[in-house]
Amino acid sequence: MRLTLTIVTLMLCSWKVAAQTPELVNKNEISYQANLSEIVKIPLRIKNNTDKAQFYIIRKVSGDLGGTQKGYFCLDDNCLEPGMDEFSKKIEPGQTLTGLYYTLETGLVSGQNNIRFEVFERGHLADAVEHAVSVSIEERRERSLVFQSKDITIHDVYPNPVSDYAFIEYRIINETVKANVVIHNILGMPMGDYELPSFENRVKIHTEDLAPGVYFYTLYLDNDGVLTRKLIVRK
């Protein structure tokens, strides 16, 4: 009887520990291509799979930045000071934290940043989930590869600056993923939405009706923004 109770107790403890482990929605290792003097936003999506609200810690544990680079956590438009390598947030049961990014200012020197994050419930560092990201930084080249994952590879928009229309070349690897590019102005207002079908490899971006200025385009995979880059319109 005592042995049975011991086994049951161990099973309950194991279940409790597992329930405390956070789910990092985009935990697969991904890589980015970026140019000098650009901003790369790395999304971090965390889901609370427990039945109660939890405080989670998101920490950058490795990935030294160069002298001209800056890195910082941002939740929507609210950013921590550069050099603060830890972010904490309370997440309600069953909810997914969206809008959290690690923002990297690529600086003035080419090279590669290998950044590793860990996510864990406060007080449970032993249950941390790791997430590795690599960012390759080089001098600007036309049609450079800007994002690569198990689902898609996509090149930068060209020409940029643009007057009438531009192109984005891509390749869908996972045909079940829904991919689209949204053009928006500096206020975040959508100005155009372009689907990226798996049977095509290039999309035409129409800018003839846009006023001259700075815009941005965001790549969405299954309605989750994974990449945002600048688009300049000139007439």
N, C-alpha and C positions, 0 to 999 in steps of 0.2 A: 504493500500500500504506500509506504514511504517513497519507494522508487518511482511509483506511478505519479505521485504528487510532484516529485522532483522533475520528471520529464515534462509534465504539464506546465510547471513554472518556467522551465527553460524555453518551451515553445511560446509562451505568452511574452516572455522577455524578448525573444527574437522577433516576434511580430511587432512589438512596440518600437524596437530599434529601426526595423525596416520602414515603419510608417513615418518615421521622422526624417527619412532621406528625401530631399527635395528632388523634383523632376526639372531638369534643365531642358527646355523644349528644343532648343537648337544646340544640342550637345555634340553633334558631329564636328570633327575638325574641319575648318574651312580656311580658305586662303583668299587674300585680296591682293589686287595689283593697284598701285597708286602712283601718282606723279609727285614731284617735289612741290612743296607749298600747297598741299591740298589737305582736306579734312576727310577722314575715314570714320564712319559711324558703325561700330560693331554692336549689333543688337544682342541683348541678353534677356531671354524669356524664361521666367521661373514660375513653376506651378506648385501650389500647395496642395498635396494629395491627402492631407490629414483632415480630420473632422473638427479641427479647431484652428483659430487664427494663430499664426506663427511669425516670429521675427526671423528673417533670413539675412545672413551676411554674404555679400558678394565681394571677393577680395582678389586683387591682382597680385599673384604670388611670384611671378617672374616675368622678365621682359624689360630689360634696361632700355631707356630712351636716350637718343643722341642729344647733344648739346643744343641743337636748334629745334628739337621736338618737344611737344607737350602732349600729355595724356590725362584724361579726367573722365569721371562718371557723370552722366547727365540723365535725369528723369524728365522726359518731355523737354521743356526749355529751361529747366533749373539744373545748373551744373555745379559740381564741387570744384574747389580750387585744384589746379594742377599739382600733382604730387600726393594727393590724398588717395591712397590705393585701396580704400575700403568703403563700401556702401552698405547700409542696412535699411530694411524696409519690412513693415508688417504686411502680411498677405492673408486675406481671409480664406477660410476653408474652401477648397475646390476652385479657387480663383487663380488666374495666371497674371503675373505682373508684366505689363506691356509698357512700352515707352522708355525702357531703360537701355542706355547705350554706353559703351566705353568709346569716347571720342579721342582719336589720334590725329594731331596736327603733324604732318609728315616731315616738315622742316626743309632744310636746304641741302642735305647730303643723301645720296642714294644708298641703298642697302636693304637689309631685311630685318624685320622685327618679329620675333617669336614670343608671343604673349600667352601666358597661362593664367587662367582664372580658377578659383574654387568657390563653390556655393555650399553653404551649410546652415542648418538651423542653429540659432544662437545657443551656445553651450554644448553643441554636438559636433565639434570639429572632426572627430573620427569618422563621421558619416559624410564628409565633404564629397561633392561631385565636381570633377574637373572638366575644364573646357579649354581647348588649345586653339589659338588663332595665329596664322602667319600673315604678315603684311610685307609684300615686296615693293620697294620704292625705287623708282627709276626716273630718269629724265623723260619728259613728255615725248611720246611718239604717236603718230596718227594711228587710230584704230587699236590702241593698246588694250590688252585684256584687263578688265577691272574687277571681275568677280568670278569665282569658280567654286562649285560645290558638286555634290553627288547628283544634283538635279539639273544644273544649267551652267553654261559658261557664257559670259557676255562681255562684249567689247565696248569701249567708250564711244559716246556719240561723236559723229563727224559730219560735216565740218563743225568746228566750235571755236570761235563765234560763227553763227549761222544767220542767214538773212531770210530765205524763203522756206527751205526744208532741209532736214538732216536725216542721217541714217544711224541705226544701231544694229550691229551684227551680233548674233547669238546662236547658241546650239542647245536645244532641249535634250537632256540625257534621260530624264525620267518623264515619260509621256503622260503620266497621271497627274503631274503637278500643274497647277494653274499659275501661269506667269503673265504679268502685265506691267507696263511702265506708265506712270502717271506724271504728267508735267504740272508743276504748280509754281505760283509766284512766291515772292519773298514773304508774303503773309500766310502762305500755306494753302491758298485757294487753288483748287484743281483747275487747270486750263486745258487739259487733254488727257485721254485715257486710251492706251494702245495695248491690245492683246498680243501676246507672243505665241502664236500657234506652233505646235510641235512639228508640223510639216513645212514650216518656213524657216529661214535662217537670217532674215533681215526685215526690219520694220522701218517705215518711213514716217518721220516726225514732221508734221506741218507747223510752221511757225510764221507763215505769211500774214496771219491775222493778229499776231502778238505784237504789242508795242515794244520798242527797243528797251533793253534792260537785262537784269539778271534774273534767271529762273533756275529751277532745280528739277531734276527728274529722279524718281524713286522706283526701284525695281521691287515688285511685290511677288512673293511666292506663296500661293495659297492664302492670299490676303494679309501676309505678314511682310512688312517692309524690311528688306535686307541690305539695301544699298541706296545712298543718296549722293548725287553729284551735281555740279554746277553746269548750267547751260546759258550761254550769253547770246542774246539776240541783237543783231545790228542791222540797220536799214541803209 
